[in-house]
Amino acid sequence: MFNFSVLGRLLILLGVFLLIAGGLILLLSRLGVSRMPGDIVIQRPNLVVYIPVVSALVLSLLLTLILNLIFWRWR
């Protein structure tokens, strides 16, 4: 038998994480961090393509540092 209480807790944890991530994204966009130099923006009539190259690299670096610190503390 599958334990649904574990699945329920996992879904609640995922929901809380998405809520916090969404709040941070809204907060950072109001502070003007949404577009960084190096991000590619292509604008045409009736079309805008935004490719966040530098933003993705910075986010990846920050998450890597944070997760490495968390896992280093648990050792």
Residue frames as qw, qx, qy, qz and C-alpha x, y, z in Angstrom:
[[0.000, 0.887, 0.462, 0.000, 0.00, 0.00, 0.00],
 [0.381, 0.448, -0.016, 0.809, 1.13, 3.50, -0.81],
 [0.310, -0.549, -0.483, 0.608, 1.28, 5.97, 2.07],
 [0.198, 0.753, 0.391, 0.491, -0.73, 8.99, 0.87],
 [0.380, -0.896, -0.132, 0.190, 0.17, 11.07, 3.90],
 [0.567, -0.354, 0.314, 0.674, 3.76, 11.32, 2.64],
 [0.324, 0.417, 0.536, 0.658, 2.52, 12.42, -0.78],
 [0.142, -0.892, -0.400, -0.155, 0.25, 15.01, 0.85],
 [0.487, -0.759, 0.045, 0.428, 3.09, 16.46, 2.90],
 [0.527, -0.067, 0.445, 0.721, 5.31, 16.59, -0.17],
 [0.177, 0.642, 0.527, 0.528, 2.64, 18.46, -2.14],
 [0.296, -0.924, -0.234, 0.067, 2.14, 20.93, 0.71],
 [0.556, -0.542, 0.224, 0.588, 5.90, 21.51, 0.92],
 [0.426, 0.222, 0.527, 0.701, 6.07, 22.02, -2.84],
 [0.000, -0.829, -0.468, -0.304, 3.18, 24.50, -2.67],
 [0.414, -0.858, -0.058, 0.298, 4.87, 26.50, 0.09],
 [0.556, -0.265, 0.382, 0.689, 8.11, 26.55, -1.90],
 [0.290, 0.480, 0.550, 0.619, 6.29, 27.79, -5.03],
 [0.177, -0.916, -0.354, -0.063, 4.51, 30.46, -2.98],
 [0.484, -0.720, 0.125, 0.482, 7.80, 31.75, -1.57],
 [0.498, -0.013, 0.506, 0.704, 9.49, 31.63, -4.99],
 [0.163, 0.703, 0.538, 0.436, 6.60, 33.54, -6.57],
 [0.293, -0.926, -0.192, 0.141, 6.75, 36.20, -3.87],
 [0.530, -0.503, 0.293, 0.616, 10.48, 36.61, -4.37],
 [0.411, 0.294, 0.565, 0.652, 10.03, 36.94, -8.12],
 [0.009, -0.869, -0.427, -0.250, 7.38, 39.64, -7.65],
 [0.435, -0.839, -0.013, 0.326, 9.55, 41.47, -5.13],
 [0.546, -0.281, 0.413, 0.673, 12.64, 41.37, -7.33],
 [0.326, 0.516, 0.551, 0.569, 10.74, 42.54, -10.39],
 [0.139, -0.947, -0.283, -0.067, 9.47, 45.57, -8.45],
 [0.493, -0.723, 0.195, 0.443, 13.07, 46.35, -7.47],
 [0.432, 0.816, -0.267, -0.278, 14.11, 46.31, -11.15],
 [0.369, -0.468, 0.788, 0.156, 16.13, 43.11, -11.12],
 [0.812, 0.333, 0.425, -0.220, 14.00, 41.46, -13.81],
 [0.757, 0.627, 0.014, 0.181, 16.25, 42.36, -16.76],
 [0.585, -0.628, 0.278, 0.431, 20.02, 42.23, -16.43],
 [0.291, 0.759, -0.446, -0.376, 22.64, 43.35, -18.92],
 [0.055, -0.324, 0.926, 0.185, 23.40, 40.41, -21.20],
 [0.489, 0.356, 0.754, -0.257, 19.82, 39.16, -21.42],
 [0.105, 0.041, 0.654, 0.748, 18.57, 38.95, -25.00],
 [0.359, 0.564, 0.504, -0.547, 15.40, 40.82, -25.98],
 [0.157, 0.109, 0.683, 0.705, 14.02, 40.56, -29.51],
 [0.289, 0.544, 0.450, -0.646, 11.18, 42.97, -30.27],
 [0.061, 0.148, 0.700, 0.696, 9.09, 42.79, -33.44],
 [0.475, -0.121, -0.064, -0.869, 5.58, 44.04, -34.16],
 [0.846, -0.205, -0.107, -0.481, 3.18, 41.85, -32.14],
 [0.936, -0.049, -0.300, 0.178, 6.06, 39.76, -30.74],
 [0.130, -0.814, 0.486, -0.291, 8.53, 40.10, -27.89],
 [0.922, -0.023, -0.357, 0.147, 11.03, 37.31, -27.12],
 [0.270, -0.821, 0.411, -0.291, 12.99, 37.54, -23.87],
 [0.897, 0.079, -0.395, 0.185, 15.89, 35.14, -23.32],
 [0.420, -0.863, 0.213, -0.181, 17.35, 35.56, -19.80],
 [0.804, 0.318, -0.412, 0.289, 20.88, 34.25, -20.36],
 [0.224, 0.433, -0.530, 0.694, 22.70, 36.21, -17.65],
 [0.591, -0.393, 0.225, -0.667, 19.78, 36.01, -15.23],
 [0.969, -0.059, -0.189, -0.148, 19.79, 32.21, -15.54],
 [0.668, 0.323, -0.482, 0.467, 23.54, 32.07, -14.93],
 [0.086, -0.458, 0.447, -0.764, 23.31, 34.28, -11.84],
 [0.787, -0.285, 0.087, -0.541, 20.36, 32.29, -10.48],
 [0.936, 0.092, -0.335, 0.060, 22.21, 29.02, -11.08],
 [0.432, 0.400, -0.523, 0.616, 25.30, 30.32, -9.31],
 [0.351, -0.430, 0.358, -0.751, 23.30, 31.54, -6.30],
 [0.904, -0.179, -0.027, -0.387, 21.33, 28.30, -5.97],
 [0.827, 0.230, -0.447, 0.250, 24.51, 26.24, -6.29],
 [0.185, 0.426, -0.532, 0.707, 26.20, 28.22, -3.52],
 [0.572, -0.352, 0.256, -0.696, 23.15, 28.05, -1.23],
 [0.959, -0.058, -0.151, -0.233, 22.61, 24.31, -1.73],
 [0.687, 0.314, -0.519, 0.400, 26.32, 23.56, -1.28],
 [0.068, -0.430, 0.509, -0.743, 26.29, 25.45, 2.03],
 [0.773, -0.249, 0.124, -0.570, 23.17, 23.62, 3.18],
 [0.964, 0.068, -0.254, -0.031, 24.53, 20.18, 2.28],
 [0.464, 0.443, -0.550, 0.535, 27.95, 21.02, 3.73],
 [0.348, -0.443, 0.429, -0.706, 26.31, 21.83, 7.07],
 [0.901, -0.141, 0.034, -0.410, 24.49, 18.47, 7.11],
 [0.761, 0.328, -0.541, 0.144, 27.68, 16.45, 6.76]]
